[in-house]
Amino acid sequence: MADSVTLCAHELLANVDRHTGSPHCTITLRHRPDGVRVTVTDTNTDPPTSREPDEDAESGRGLALINGVAEHFGTVIRRDSKDVWAEILTSRPAALA
């Protein structure tokens, strides 16, 4: 689970740096009974968008990676900020493992 949490945290933070222009962000890791929720808050209110990168592209796969390891992920838009979050479970359901 630690690798999945680390991957999600890294990708969410990289997206802030590459795509938002936000001068700062906050990361929160919250322990839950069934896993961990990673949330990154920034001051840009545009939601993240998935891309279809060329196979030779060096970026553009972050949300697909998060989708592959997180049970759920999403975005909460506020007037002057947004949260992008991912929930990683301690054990994935058998159908997803």
C-alpha positions in Angstrom: 0.0 0.0 0.0 2.9 2.4 0.8 4.0 2.3 -2.9 0.5 3.2 -4.1 0.1 6.1 -1.6 3.6 7.4 -2.6 2.7 7.2 -6.3 -0.6 9.0 -5.9 1.0 11.7 -3.7 3.8 12.2 -6.2 1.5 12.4 -9.2 -1.0 14.8 -7.5 1.9 17.1 -6.5 3.5 17.0 -9.9 0.2 18.0 -11.5 0.1 21.1 -9.3 3.6 22.0 -10.4 3.1 21.4 -14.1 -0.4 22.4 -14.7 -1.9 24.9 -12.2 0.3 27.9 -11.8 -0.7 27.7 -8.1 1.8 29.5 -5.9 1.5 26.9 -3.2 -0.3 23.7 -2.3 -1.0 21.5 0.7 -0.9 17.7 0.9 -2.9 15.8 3.5 -2.6 12.1 4.2 -5.5 10.9 6.2 -5.6 7.4 7.8 -9.0 5.7 7.3 -10.2 2.4 8.7 -9.9 0.8 5.2 -6.9 2.7 3.9 -5.4 6.1 3.2 -6.8 9.2 1.5 -4.3 11.5 -0.2 -5.6 15.1 -0.8 -3.7 17.9 -2.5 -5.2 21.4 -2.3 -4.1 24.2 -4.6 -5.4 27.7 -5.5 -6.3 26.9 -9.1 -10.0 26.1 -9.6 -9.7 24.3 -13.0 -10.3 20.6 -12.6 -7.6 18.2 -13.7 -8.1 16.7 -17.2 -7.0 13.3 -18.5 -4.9 13.2 -21.6 -4.1 10.6 -24.2 -0.4 11.0 -24.6 1.6 9.7 -27.5 3.5 6.5 -26.6 6.8 8.5 -26.7 5.5 11.3 -24.5 7.3 11.8 -21.2 4.2 13.0 -19.3 0.4 12.9 -19.5 -0.2 9.6 -17.7 -0.6 10.8 -14.1 -4.3 10.5 -13.8 -4.3 7.1 -15.5 -1.7 5.9 -13.0 -3.8 7.2 -10.1 -6.9 5.5 -11.5 -4.9 2.3 -11.7 -3.9 2.2 -8.0 -6.6 4.1 -6.2 -10.0 2.7 -5.4 -11.6 6.1 -5.9 -10.3 9.6 -6.9 -12.0 12.9 -7.6 -12.0 16.7 -7.3 -13.8 19.1 -5.1 -13.9 22.7 -6.5 -14.3 25.6 -4.2 -14.6 29.4 -4.9 -10.8 29.9 -4.6 -9.2 26.5 -4.5 -9.7 22.8 -5.2 -8.9 19.5 -3.6 -7.8 16.5 -5.8 -8.0 13.3 -3.8 -7.3 9.6 -4.1 -8.3 6.8 -1.8 -6.0 3.8 -1.5 -7.4 0.7 0.3 -5.5 -1.6 2.5 -6.7 -4.5 0.4 -8.4 -4.2 -3.0 -11.5 -6.2 -3.7 -10.7 -9.5 -5.4 -12.2 -8.4 -8.7 -9.7 -5.5 -8.9 -6.6 -7.3 -7.5 
